Amino acid sequence: MSAGLPLALHAYRIGLTVLEPAASGLLLWRKRRGKEDQERLGERRGIASRERPEGRLAWLHGASIGETLALMPIVERLIRRGFKVLVTSGTRTSAELLGRRLPPGAVHQFVPLDVPRFMRRFLDHWRPDLALVAESEIWPNSILELERRGIPLVLVNGRMSERSFRRWSRAPRISGALLERFALCLAQTPADAERLSRRGATRVGVAGNLKFDASPPPADARAVAQLSGLLSGRPVWVAASTHPGEEEMAVAAHQAVAGRLPGLLTVLVPRHPQRGAEIEEMAGAAGLEVLRRSAAGQPERSSEIYVVDTVGELGLFYRLTPLVFMGGSLVPHGGQNPIEAAKLGAAILHGPHVHNFTDVYAALDRVGGARPVGDGEGLARALGELLPAPARTREMARAAAEAVESLGGAVSRVMQAIEPFIARMAPEAR
């Protein structure tokens, strides 16, 4: 396995072996900050909390909510082919959501830290027959351990931004040594495929973006009906998956247009729900009537700002509003995924920082399903123009839904590309 490895990768492996106690200390520090699940902390050290199911097992990994949800159609297809499926992720919010969304035949575990002993312990227990990792999850020790055991590793929904390409270009031998060990890299776009190839991947294809095929997030029909009744007749918009700094802009935009839109309700859904209390305090200090979902339940008629600091409810709020601002885009984060909102009938607003989803936003902008705004003032102008114009907003939403529908098909292309691995490993499931 180690033949041809650059010295820097040898040093990485040795360093993480020596620093294993520090890695355990890092997990304890993260647990104290609420970033790790105390009852499942052992999983981050490769200690399984579930038995391995009998039969062929596929391991699918995504970093967080968006990546793992994009894998769900692949999970379902593999189960139908006779595989059991292990899904791993690295965040508590993704674990909570997957606990509710995974079908029978699939289990969730937290992914171990990329420490050699943790990864060996993990693979000794689960013994996967095939490993699929999503987007840009390139962890040296997991790649090398999979190769040592002869387990095929496939990159799906692969992406390499221009920024990542420049970063990897500073270490070409390392990127080449890692990417050439993938049995197959399936990129989202031709540009991603070219960058992966130039950085050392030897077997590359283009399958498209799995997120276009993912089912929209579910919502309880009774909750939708109840909230629809509560909000009837009120102008409502959602600022979804917001990051620090964006909530202040959303509150300022609310204040700028509220005088022209009686009963306006702004729904703030922070990317990290634990920030709910600080957002409530900020909006309250601005002189607005604020309610926080985790503490106060439903919005009241007097509520002006409603902070949704719960997990897995975007599907509910996307169904209640014609207009969604996607966060992570007015600050230099790179934007959040707008596909779910578009599928559920919302027109999209977004800032300039969308490099995580460049092609998606370009497609939406091109057909008029989304509107870029440059800053908080631009957000206020867009709200002031679109919320009083429901016919115009519905036309935007229709264009957005049609755009994301036309870009589907990645799941079928991925399954076709990995069929040789499936056929070789599970002939009884054919």
HELIX and SHEET records of a PDB file:
HELIX    1   1 LEU A    7  VAL A   18  1                                  12    
HELIX    2   2 GLU A   20  ARG A   32  1                                  13    
HELIX    3   3 GLN A   38  ARG A   45  5                                   8    
HELIX    4   4 ILE A   65  ARG A   80  1                                  16    
HELIX    5   5 ARG A   92  ARG A  101  1                                  10    
HELIX    6   6 PRO A  116  TRP A  126  1                                  11    
HELIX    7   7 PRO A  140  ARG A  148  1                                   9    
HELIX    8   8 GLU A  162  SER A  169  1                                   8    
HELIX    9   9 PRO A  172  LEU A  179  1                                   8    
HELIX   10  10 PRO A  190  ARG A  198  1                                   9    
HELIX   11  11 LEU A  210  PHE A  212  5                                   3    
HELIX   12  12 ALA A  221  LEU A  231  1                                  11    
HELIX   13  13 GLU A  246  VAL A  257  1                                  12    
HELIX   14  14 ALA A  258  ARG A  260  5                                   3    
HELIX   15  15 PRO A  273  ARG A  275  5                                   3    
HELIX   16  16 GLY A  276  ALA A  285  1                                  10    
HELIX   17  17 ARG A  293  ALA A  296  1                                   4    
HELIX   18  18 LEU A  314  TYR A  318  1                                   5    
HELIX   19  19 ILE A  339  LYS A  343  1                                   5    
HELIX   20  20 HIS A  355  PHE A  357  5                                   3    
HELIX   21  21 THR A  358  VAL A  367  1                                  10    
HELIX   22  22 GLY A  376  LEU A  386  1                                  11    
HELIX   23  23 PRO A  390  SER A  406  1                                  17    
HELIX   24  24 ALA A  410  MET A  425  1                                  16    
HELIX   25  25 PRO A  427  ALA A  429  5                                   3    
SHEET    1   A 7 ALA A 106  PHE A 110  0                                        
SHEET    2   A 7 LYS A  84  SER A  89  1                                        
SHEET    3   A 7 LEU A  57  HIS A  61  1                                        
SHEET    4   A 7 LEU A 130  ALA A 134  1                                        
SHEET    5   A 7 LEU A 153  GLY A 158  1                                        
SHEET    6   A 7 LEU A 184  ALA A 187  1                                        
SHEET    7   A 7 VAL A 204  VAL A 206  1                                        
SHEET    1   B 7 VAL A 290  ARG A 292  0                                        
SHEET    2   B 7 ILE A 305  VAL A 307  1                                        
SHEET    3   B 7 LEU A 265  PRO A 270  1                                        
SHEET    4   B 7 VAL A 236  THR A 242  1                                        
SHEET    5   B 7 LEU A 323  MET A 326  1                                        
SHEET    6   B 7 ALA A 347  HIS A 350  1                                        
SHEET    7   B 7 ALA A 370  PRO A 372  1                                        
END                                                                             
